[in-house]
Amino acid sequence: MIISRTPFRVSFLGGGTDLPSFWQEEEGAVLSTAIDKYMHITVNDRFDESFRLSYSKTEICKSVDEIEHKIIRTVLKTYEARAREKTGGRGLEILSMADIPSGTGLGSSSSFTVSLLHALKGHLGLFQSAEDLAREASRIEIEDLREPIGKQDQYAAAYGGLRYIRFLPSGEVSAEPVICSHDTKQALEAHMLVLYTGVTRSASGVLAEQKSNTDKKRETLRTMRDLAFRMKQSLEAGDSIRRSGELLHEGWNLKKTLASGISAGQIDDWYDRAMAAGAYGGKILGAGGGGFLMVLCPPDKQAGVCAELSELKPVKMKFDPFGSRIVFVG
């Protein structure tokens, strides 16, 4: 048995420039951090030749082609022969557990893919670097499954930490750590207030529209990319977290123009009330439309923001310096 643990992420700025429709023409960039909320995947040999899969539902299948879960099916099509060779023809049991529901803007789908690859390939004795995991997860989701998503989530999950991730027209990705002081990183973490809206949604529709709008929104996306770099510079210079909040506010106002469904009247109301209660700036995490509202807010004002938005659930999140890891082998 082997268990992998892979972090979810909070993306601050630059989302949308990691879509192929943007970075294939010019460099994209995002600034994000891994957090202490995780996807766990357990892989174990099965007694018989079937596959037992447990996620939000349970599947027991005699062949890979019968598997409904498209990510598991796609991954196992690549590695089934090697797995059966290792086990003498037996199948596998794969169990997933997540700290946060899917569809909430924390990159759960990509964390699942990275974690599955890490656990399965570890079970097969295949060493994987963070780059290997991120690249293969990106290929599976974007090329094989044709999801209308970008590459930031796979790299954030595989590498972990607070990073400035660049997407080059060559297809290469550079996941650079943000070189800021321990005090600055602690201050950013302390200022980050995350509130659950109770709304889950699929990102595919919003992202598909955003992808189709890339050419006419290219100048907006350039500005959003540049805001990610400016936040990196601000953190590395040790500026007040207020400055990062102001950049987030500017980025959120731009993001709302990329596609319908990113924001709505209720989301705008929550955001405006948070700002009036003392937040510096923020955004809806992920593609938008629901999930988590994240704001940067002075610690002494956070109780007031929570009181003002009492219909939302605060969820404490800390930064995680590590990416996907194998946490148990037995």
MOZI-V995633 format. One record per backbone hydrogen bond with DSSP energy under -0.5 kcal/mol. NH is the residue of the N-H (numbers start at 1). CO is the residue of the C=O. E is the energy in kcal/mol with one decimal. If there is no record, write none. Layout:
BEGIN
NH & CO & E
NH & CO & E
END
This chain:
BEGIN
2 & 43 & -2.1
3 & 328 & -2.3
4 & 41 & -2.5
5 & 325 & -3.1
6 & 39 & -2.5
8 & 37 & -2.8
9 & 106 & -2.1
10 & 33 & -2.8
12 & 10 & -0.6
12 & 31 & -2.5
13 & 31 & -1.3
17 & 14 & -2.1
19 & 16 & -1.0
22 & 19 & -2.2
23 & 19 & -2.1
24 & 20 & -1.9
25 & 22 & -1.7
26 & 22 & -1.8
28 & 167 & -2.4
30 & 165 & -2.1
31 & 13 & -2.4
32 & 163 & -2.4
33 & 10 & -2.5
34 & 161 & -1.2
35 & 8 & -2.3
36 & 318 & -2.0
37 & 35 & -0.9
39 & 6 & -2.7
40 & 97 & -3.3
41 & 4 & -1.8
42 & 95 & -3.0
43 & 2 & -2.5
44 & 93 & -2.2
46 & 91 & -2.5
51 & 61 & -3.2
52 & 92 & -2.1
53 & 51 & -0.5
53 & 59 & -3.0
54 & 94 & -2.7
55 & 57 & -3.1
59 & 53 & -2.7
61 & 51 & -2.7
66 & 63 & -1.0
67 & 64 & -1.8
70 & 68 & -0.5
73 & 69 & -2.8
74 & 70 & -2.1
75 & 71 & -2.5
76 & 72 & -2.8
77 & 73 & -1.7
78 & 74 & -0.9
78 & 75 & -0.8
79 & 75 & -1.5
80 & 76 & -2.2
83 & 79 & -2.4
84 & 80 & -2.9
85 & 81 & -2.0
86 & 82 & -2.1
87 & 83 & -2.0
88 & 84 & -0.9
89 & 84 & -3.0
91 & 48 & -3.1
93 & 44 & -3.2
94 & 52 & -2.6
95 & 42 & -2.4
96 & 54 & -2.6
97 & 40 & -2.4
99 & 38 & -2.2
111 & 107 & -2.2
112 & 108 & -2.3
113 & 109 & -2.1
114 & 110 & -2.8
115 & 111 & -2.5
116 & 112 & -2.7
117 & 113 & -2.4
118 & 114 & -2.5
119 & 115 & -2.6
120 & 116 & -2.8
121 & 117 & -2.6
122 & 118 & -1.8
123 & 119 & -2.4
124 & 120 & -1.5
125 & 122 & -1.4
126 & 121 & -3.5
127 & 125 & -0.6
133 & 129 & -2.3
134 & 130 & -2.6
135 & 131 & -2.6
136 & 132 & -2.4
137 & 133 & -2.5
138 & 134 & -2.3
139 & 135 & -2.2
140 & 136 & -2.5
141 & 137 & -2.3
142 & 138 & -2.8
143 & 138 & -0.6
143 & 139 & -1.7
144 & 139 & -2.3
145 & 140 & -2.3
147 & 141 & -2.8
149 & 147 & -1.8
151 & 18 & -1.0
155 & 151 & -1.4
156 & 152 & -2.5
157 & 153 & -2.3
158 & 154 & -2.1
159 & 155 & -2.5
160 & 156 & -2.0
161 & 320 & -2.2
163 & 32 & -2.9
163 & 161 & -0.7
164 & 176 & -3.3
165 & 30 & -2.6
165 & 163 & -0.6
166 & 164 & -0.5
166 & 174 & -2.8
167 & 28 & -2.7
168 & 166 & -0.6
168 & 172 & -2.6
171 & 168 & -2.5
174 & 166 & -2.2
175 & 173 & -0.6
176 & 164 & -2.2
176 & 174 & -1.0
178 & 162 & -2.4
179 & 177 & -0.7
180 & 178 & -1.6
185 & 181 & -2.3
186 & 182 & -2.5
187 & 183 & -2.4
188 & 184 & -2.5
189 & 185 & -2.3
190 & 186 & -2.6
191 & 187 & -1.9
192 & 188 & -0.9
192 & 189 & -0.6
193 & 191 & -0.7
193 & 295 & -3.0
194 & 192 & -0.5
195 & 293 & -3.0
196 & 313 & -3.5
197 & 195 & -0.5
197 & 291 & -2.8
200 & 198 & -0.6
201 & 103 & -1.8
207 & 203 & -2.7
208 & 204 & -2.6
209 & 205 & -1.9
210 & 206 & -2.5
211 & 207 & -2.8
212 & 208 & -1.9
213 & 209 & -1.3
214 & 211 & -1.4
217 & 213 & -1.6
218 & 215 & -1.0
221 & 217 & -2.5
222 & 218 & -2.3
223 & 219 & -2.0
224 & 220 & -2.1
225 & 221 & -2.5
226 & 222 & -2.5
227 & 223 & -1.9
228 & 224 & -1.5
229 & 225 & -1.5
230 & 226 & -2.3
231 & 227 & -2.3
232 & 228 & -2.0
233 & 229 & -2.5
234 & 230 & -2.3
235 & 231 & -2.6
236 & 232 & -2.4
237 & 233 & -1.8
238 & 234 & -0.5
238 & 235 & -1.0
239 & 234 & -2.3
243 & 240 & -1.4
244 & 240 & -0.7
245 & 241 & -2.2
246 & 242 & -2.4
247 & 243 & -2.0
248 & 244 & -2.3
249 & 245 & -2.3
250 & 246 & -2.0
251 & 247 & -2.6
252 & 248 & -2.8
253 & 249 & -2.0
254 & 250 & -1.5
255 & 251 & -2.9
256 & 252 & -2.0
257 & 254 & -1.6
258 & 255 & -2.0
261 & 263 & -0.5
262 & 259 & -1.0
268 & 264 & -2.9
269 & 265 & -2.0
270 & 266 & -2.4
271 & 267 & -2.7
272 & 268 & -2.7
273 & 269 & -2.3
274 & 270 & -2.2
275 & 271 & -2.3
276 & 272 & -2.3
277 & 273 & -1.3
278 & 275 & -1.4
279 & 274 & -2.2
280 & 296 & -3.3
281 & 296 & -0.9
283 & 294 & -2.5
285 & 292 & -2.7
288 & 285 & -0.8
289 & 262 & -2.5
291 & 199 & -2.6
292 & 104 & -1.1
292 & 290 & -0.5
293 & 195 & -3.1
294 & 283 & -2.9
294 & 292 & -0.6
295 & 193 & -2.7
296 & 281 & -2.9
297 & 191 & -2.9
297 & 295 & -0.6
298 & 278 & -0.6
301 & 298 & -2.4
302 & 298 & -0.7
302 & 299 & -0.8
305 & 301 & -1.9
306 & 302 & -2.6
307 & 303 & -2.2
308 & 304 & -2.3
309 & 305 & -2.3
310 & 307 & -1.0
312 & 309 & -2.2
313 & 196 & -1.9
314 & 312 & -0.6
315 & 194 & -2.7
320 & 34 & -2.1
323 & 159 & -0.6
324 & 157 & -1.1
325 & 5 & -2.5
327 & 3 & -2.4
327 & 325 & -0.6
328 & 3 & -1.3
330 & 1 & -2.9
END
